[in-house]
Amino acid sequence: MKRKIEIVGAPMDLGQLRRGVDMGPSAIRYADVIERLVGLGYEVDDLGDIKIGREQTTTDPNTGLRNLEAVVQANMKLAEKVDEIMQNGSFPLVFGGDHSIAIGTLAGVSKYYKNLGLIWFDAHGDINTPETSPSGNIHGMPLAVNLGLGEKTLTGIGGYSPKVNFSNVVIIGARDLDEGEKAIIKEKGIKIFTMHEIDRLGMSKVMDETINYLQERTDGVHLSLDLDGLDPLYAPGVGTPVVGGLSYRESHFAMEMLSESKIITSAEFVEVNPILDERNKTGLLAVGLIASLFGESLI
């Protein structure tokens, strides 16, 4: 990985209804992420947070999406900041905020690669469109948006679409998929390891297959990690917890394997909600996973 990391926070809570996730970047910083990365020998520059105004919750009359214009504006700002990081030749590390920020992150990253890969580490598919979404919450749509599906004002952020090809995506840890999401995943042939496959194969096999699959077809890989991919026992401070998730060691092991593979070229860690957390347990976990991704080892 690149030895210089530039961090940007995206304190977004507009992609869903539960308050508190906008404090996620602060919780991760409070858990000493910069000190941890510097201790691993990286040069770290924290660029602070992009400005996201909090408006009264609105529902777009044409699409049924909540806070559509505000989410678009916030992701445009994030895309510009991530674009600057890429121009600097640094590793972009983004802290959320709800998972809708992945729209802006990938808009800033993807154009620098001919064939970007994407690992979506999440309990959910986040591949709803306005037609399939049961809630209208945009944090359930960012994967679809990055694949070029859904509302055009979202898919067009950055001036191009799609950001990622269907064949370059791997979803890991899914266990709560809406019916419309299942249909899209099957129709488009998206590679997915649900908790069923992880239980059956083991995390080592899952990560081996993921790494080999993406190494063969991509020139860079973005990691989008939602803390609700882990079981709520380990990550209680998330907005949409789903029981039966990944264990502490499974998740660290996955990050360790990605570190050894050297395929990750950008990353974001999202959905840390300090209001729902226990003594910043989830923020500390996020920092531990980040450290494992960047090479921290047990020995």
PEWO-V754092 format. One record per residue. N is the residue number from 0. RES is the residue in three letters. NEAR is the number of other ideal C-beta (glycine too) atoms within 12 Angstrom. D_CENTER is the distance of its C-alpha to the mean C-alpha in whole Angstrom. Layout:
N & RES & NEAR & D_CENTER
N & RES & NEAR & D_CENTER
//
This chain:
0 & MET & 30 & 18
1 & LYS & 23 & 19
2 & ARG & 18 & 21
3 & LYS & 22 & 20
4 & ILE & 38 & 17
5 & GLU & 34 & 16
6 & ILE & 39 & 14
7 & VAL & 47 & 14
8 & GLY & 41 & 13
9 & ALA & 53 & 12
10 & PRO & 38 & 14
11 & MET & 51 & 13
12 & ASP & 41 & 14
13 & LEU & 40 & 16
14 & GLY & 48 & 13
15 & GLN & 40 & 15
16 & LEU & 21 & 18
17 & ARG & 27 & 18
18 & ARG & 20 & 19
19 & GLY & 27 & 17
20 & VAL & 46 & 14
21 & ASP & 37 & 15
22 & MET & 34 & 16
23 & GLY & 48 & 13
24 & PRO & 43 & 13
25 & SER & 29 & 17
26 & ALA & 41 & 16
27 & ILE & 48 & 14
28 & ARG & 34 & 17
29 & TYR & 24 & 20
30 & ALA & 32 & 19
31 & ASP & 21 & 20
32 & VAL & 39 & 17
33 & ILE & 30 & 19
34 & GLU & 17 & 22
35 & ARG & 29 & 20
36 & LEU & 35 & 19
37 & VAL & 21 & 23
38 & GLY & 16 & 24
39 & LEU & 24 & 23
40 & GLY & 16 & 24
41 & TYR & 29 & 22
42 & GLU & 21 & 23
43 & VAL & 28 & 20
44 & ASP & 23 & 20
45 & ASP & 26 & 19
46 & LEU & 28 & 19
47 & GLY & 18 & 18
48 & ASP & 28 & 17
49 & ILE & 33 & 17
50 & LYS & 20 & 19
51 & ILE & 34 & 18
52 & GLY & 18 & 21
53 & ARG & 16 & 22
54 & GLU & 16 & 24
55 & GLN & 10 & 25
56 & THR & 21 & 23
57 & THR & 18 & 24
58 & THR & 21 & 24
59 & ASP & 21 & 25
60 & PRO & 11 & 28
61 & ASN & 13 & 27
62 & THR & 25 & 24
63 & GLY & 24 & 24
64 & LEU & 37 & 20
65 & ARG & 33 & 20
66 & ASN & 34 & 20
67 & LEU & 35 & 19
68 & GLU & 24 & 21
69 & ALA & 30 & 19
70 & VAL & 46 & 16
71 & VAL & 33 & 17
72 & GLN & 26 & 19
73 & ALA & 41 & 16
74 & ASN & 49 & 13
75 & MET & 30 & 17
76 & LYS & 33 & 17
77 & LEU & 45 & 14
78 & ALA & 38 & 14
79 & GLU & 26 & 17
80 & LYS & 35 & 16
81 & VAL & 45 & 14
82 & ASP & 29 & 17
83 & GLU & 22 & 19
84 & ILE & 33 & 17
85 & MET & 33 & 17
86 & GLN & 16 & 21
87 & ASN & 21 & 22
88 & GLY & 17 & 21
89 & SER & 30 & 18
90 & PHE & 35 & 15
91 & PRO & 45 & 12
92 & LEU & 50 & 10
93 & VAL & 49 & 9
94 & PHE & 47 & 9
95 & GLY & 53 & 8
96 & GLY & 50 & 10
97 & ASP & 51 & 9
98 & HIS & 55 & 6
99 & SER & 53 & 9
100 & ILE & 54 & 8
101 & ALA & 56 & 6
102 & ILE & 57 & 9
103 & GLY & 47 & 11
104 & THR & 52 & 9
105 & LEU & 52 & 10
106 & ALA & 44 & 13
107 & GLY & 42 & 14
108 & VAL & 44 & 13
109 & SER & 42 & 14
110 & LYS & 24 & 18
111 & TYR & 28 & 18
112 & TYR & 26 & 18
113 & LYS & 14 & 20
114 & ASN & 25 & 18
115 & LEU & 38 & 15
116 & GLY & 41 & 13
117 & LEU & 49 & 10
118 & ILE & 46 & 8
119 & TRP & 44 & 6
120 & PHE & 51 & 7
121 & ASP & 49 & 8
122 & ALA & 38 & 11
123 & HIS & 47 & 11
124 & GLY & 44 & 11
125 & ASP & 52 & 10
126 & ILE & 43 & 13
127 & ASN & 41 & 15
128 & THR & 33 & 18
129 & PRO & 30 & 20
130 & GLU & 21 & 23
131 & THR & 27 & 21
132 & SER & 35 & 19
133 & PRO & 19 & 21
134 & SER & 24 & 20
135 & GLY & 31 & 19
136 & ASN & 34 & 16
137 & ILE & 49 & 14
138 & HIS & 49 & 10
139 & GLY & 42 & 12
140 & MET & 46 & 12
141 & PRO & 54 & 9
142 & LEU & 49 & 9
143 & ALA & 45 & 13
144 & VAL & 46 & 13
145 & ASN & 47 & 12
146 & LEU & 40 & 14
147 & GLY & 30 & 17
148 & LEU & 37 & 17
149 & GLY & 38 & 18
150 & GLU & 34 & 20
151 & LYS & 18 & 21
152 & THR & 25 & 20
153 & LEU & 46 & 16
154 & THR & 31 & 16
155 & GLY & 22 & 19
156 & ILE & 42 & 17
157 & GLY & 33 & 18
158 & GLY & 15 & 21
159 & TYR & 20 & 20
160 & SER & 26 & 18
161 & PRO & 31 & 17
162 & LYS & 45 & 14
163 & VAL & 46 & 14
164 & ASN & 25 & 17
165 & PHE & 28 & 17
166 & SER & 21 & 18
167 & ASN & 38 & 15
168 & VAL & 48 & 13
169 & VAL & 42 & 12
170 & ILE & 43 & 11
171 & ILE & 47 & 12
172 & GLY & 44 & 13
173 & ALA & 38 & 13
174 & ARG & 30 & 16
175 & ASP & 28 & 16
176 & LEU & 31 & 17
177 & ASP & 25 & 19
178 & GLU & 17 & 22
179 & GLY & 26 & 21
180 & GLU & 35 & 17
181 & LYS & 22 & 20
182 & ALA & 20 & 22
183 & ILE & 32 & 19
184 & ILE & 33 & 18
185 & LYS & 17 & 22
186 & GLU & 15 & 23
187 & LYS & 26 & 21
188 & GLY & 14 & 21
189 & ILE & 35 & 17
190 & LYS & 30 & 17
191 & ILE & 36 & 16
192 & PHE & 36 & 16
193 & THR & 32 & 17
194 & MET & 30 & 18
195 & HIS & 15 & 21
196 & GLU & 23 & 21
197 & ILE & 35 & 19
198 & ASP & 19 & 22
199 & ARG & 12 & 25
200 & LEU & 19 & 24
201 & GLY & 20 & 22
202 & MET & 33 & 19
203 & SER & 18 & 21
204 & LYS & 21 & 22
205 & VAL & 36 & 19
206 & MET & 38 & 17
207 & ASP & 22 & 20
208 & GLU & 24 & 20
209 & THR & 40 & 16
210 & ILE & 31 & 17
211 & ASN & 19 & 21
212 & TYR & 27 & 19
213 & LEU & 37 & 17
214 & GLN & 23 & 20
215 & GLU & 17 & 22
216 & ARG & 26 & 21
217 & THR & 30 & 18
218 & ASP & 18 & 19
219 & GLY & 34 & 16
220 & VAL & 38 & 12
221 & HIS & 45 & 9
222 & LEU & 50 & 6
223 & SER & 48 & 3
224 & LEU & 47 & 4
225 & ASP & 53 & 5
226 & LEU & 54 & 9
227 & ASP & 47 & 11
228 & GLY & 51 & 10
229 & LEU & 44 & 13
230 & ASP & 28 & 17
231 & PRO & 30 & 17
232 & LEU & 20 & 20
233 & TYR & 30 & 18
234 & ALA & 46 & 15
235 & PRO & 28 & 17
236 & GLY & 35 & 16
237 & VAL & 47 & 13
238 & GLY & 43 & 14
239 & THR & 34 & 14
240 & PRO & 29 & 15
241 & VAL & 29 & 17
242 & VAL & 19 & 19
243 & GLY & 22 & 20
244 & GLY & 35 & 16
245 & LEU & 42 & 16
246 & SER & 24 & 18
247 & TYR & 26 & 18
248 & ARG & 21 & 19
249 & GLU & 32 & 18
250 & SER & 42 & 14
251 & HIS & 30 & 16
252 & PHE & 28 & 18
253 & ALA & 39 & 15
254 & MET & 39 & 14
255 & GLU & 28 & 17
256 & MET & 32 & 18
257 & LEU & 39 & 15
258 & SER & 27 & 17
259 & GLU & 21 & 20
260 & SER & 27 & 19
261 & LYS & 19 & 18
262 & ILE & 34 & 16
263 & ILE & 43 & 13
264 & THR & 36 & 13
265 & SER & 42 & 10
266 & ALA & 45 & 7
267 & GLU & 53 & 5
268 & PHE & 53 & 5
269 & VAL & 54 & 6
270 & GLU & 56 & 9
271 & VAL & 53 & 11
272 & ASN & 44 & 14
273 & PRO & 34 & 18
274 & ILE & 23 & 20
275 & LEU & 28 & 19
276 & ASP & 33 & 19
277 & GLU & 20 & 22
278 & ARG & 14 & 23
279 & ASN & 29 & 19
280 & LYS & 27 & 19
281 & THR & 45 & 15
282 & GLY & 40 & 15
283 & LEU & 30 & 17
284 & LEU & 42 & 15
285 & ALA & 52 & 12
286 & VAL & 38 & 14
287 & GLY & 33 & 16
288 & LEU & 44 & 13
289 & ILE & 45 & 12
290 & ALA & 34 & 16
291 & SER & 34 & 16
292 & LEU & 44 & 14
293 & PHE & 39 & 16
294 & GLY & 26 & 19
295 & GLU & 24 & 21
296 & SER & 16 & 23
297 & LEU & 11 & 25
298 & ILE & 4 & 28
//
